[in-house]
């Protein structure tokens, strides 16, 4: 059973940067598409970014395009989310998620495409 552990969240001023990490315990992530979602206070969980199992394709929510970058290091079994030019509206709990289908050619941007979730890491952006 794979477990995902997020880290790197914290409090940052608007305009600042953070890098989130998602490490896997138990199984390799090398064969699975991965994604980041977030849940702002009082709102539903929303898609942020996704990356194919081989890093060959990525997808981003319009709200983060040009500011956030998803990447992965399969040798380290870790997925990253580099967040630059942070805004107060980026405040949320950020979750990483794993697509259960290995070598999936379709990179999902909805929560139903992912089965395993981390516990989340809080990101707070002050104005």
C-alpha positions, 0 to 999 in steps of 0.5 A, spaced: 500 500 500 503 506 497 502 512 502 503 519 500 507 524 504 507 532 503 511 537 506 514 544 504 507 548 506 508 554 511 506 561 511 509 566 506 508 573 504 504 575 497 509 575 492 513 569 495 515 562 493 514 555 496 516 548 494 512 543 496 514 535 496 510 529 495 514 523 497 511 516 497 512 510 501 511 503 500 511 503 492 514 506 486 511 512 483 515 511 477 509 508 473 503 513 475 501 520 473 501 524 479 497 531 481 496 536 486 490 539 488 488 544 494 482 546 498 481 553 500 478 554 507 470 553 506 471 551 499 471 544 495 477 541 493 480 543 486 485 541 481 492 545 481 497 541 477 498 534 474 504 530 471 504 524 466 508 518 469 514 519 465 514 527 466 512 527 458 506 532 459 503 536 464 496 540 466 495 546 470 489 550 472 488 557 469 489 560 476 496 558 477 499 557 470 505 561 469 506 561 476 506 554 479 511 548 476 509 541 477 515 536 476 518 529 478 524 525 480 522 518 479 529 516 482 527 519 488 520 517 488 518 524 489 513 529 486 514 537 487 510 543 486 514 549 485 509 555 487 512 562 485 508 569 485 504 567 491 497 570 492 493 570 498 488 566 494 493 561 493 491 559 501 489 552 502 491 545 504 495 542 498 494 535 497 498 530 492 494 524 489 496 518 485 493 515 479 492 508 480 492 506 473 500 505 471 502 508 464 495 512 464 496 516 457 490 520 460 492 525 465 486 527 469 484 533 472 479 531 476 479 528 483 475 522 481 482 520 477 486 519 483 485 514 488 491 515 493 491 521 497 496 524 502 494 528 508 495 535 506 500 541 507 497 547 509 500 553 505 498 560 507 499 567 503 499 573 507 497 580 504 
